[in-house]
Amino acid sequence: MIQHAGSDLPRWYAVRTQPRAEDRAQRNLEAQGFETFAPRIARSVRHARRTQWRLAPLFPGYMFVRLDASRQRWRPIDATFGVANIVKVAQTPVPLPVGLVEHLQVLAAETGELTGLESTIAVGDKVRVLGGAFDNWIGEVLSLPAPDRVMLLISMATREVKVTIPRKSAMLVEAASRMGPGPPDKDARE
């Protein structure tokens, strides 16, 4: 069922939070009775010579709130501790496309962690590295050497580097065309 902007059903809206206040904003909005969703991803963080995995916002500074803007009062959202404002155009909240947040919710665990992202990665895809020495670099998937590892080719200024990273550190940016046969595997060439 396609919902239009004038529909009376609740829709998802983007909320801009104050810096690093996604958790605070979520708690305070839920205390007011709003349904919220703040997707998170596991990022590797290095502290005191140790690498730890921590949940971090998928969209830093943003989260989602579900409401019926034609019936519910949405103005208290802007005055909520942790919230900067609900995203608006011409002083009117703008709903997100139907299915966008719902798709993220399907991929998320109860904690909000997106767990279904890494399963969609295939050879030839472009992925963003999350955490570690190559944080935010984009590389092409060369192979999947183990169920929990991904080998990438990352282009630097003067050369290309092959790196192997944990699969949960790779977020799909662009899927390769899976219509025809791809390049042969290393094993197939030998």
C-alpha positions, 0 to 999 in steps of 0.5 A: 500500500502506497501512502501519500503525504496527506495520509492519516497514517503515522509516518517516519520523520528525521530528527536532528539531535544535538552533538553526540546526544542520540541516546539522550534524545531517544530516551526523552522522546520515548518518555513523551510517548513517541516511537523512535528508531536510532539505527546503530552499527558496530565500530571498532574503537582503539583505546589504551592499546585495545580494540573494542567494538562499540555501537555507534549511530549509523547517521551521527546527529540524526534519528527517526521518530514516527508520528501522525503530523496531522493529528499529533502535536509534533512541536514538543519534539523541537523542545526535547532535551537532546533534540536540535529540531525535527527536519522541516521544509517551510516550517512543516515536518517532511515525512521520509519515503515510505519503506526507508525506515521500515527496511532499516528496522528489518535489518536491525536487532532489538538494540538498534544494531544493523546486523543484516548489512554484512550478509549482502556483501559480494565480490565486486561491491564497493564498501566503506570501512568502519573503524580501524586504521582505514576508517571511512575509506572505500574499497572494492571487495576482492574476495570473501576469504572466510565467513567473517572476513572481507578482502578489499582493494583500497586505492590510495593516492599513488598505489592500491593496497589489499587489506583484510578486515572483519566483515562487520567492519564493512558497510555496503556503499554500492553493489556491483552489477550481479546480472552477468558472470563476474571476474573469475576467482583466484582459485578458478584461474589456477 
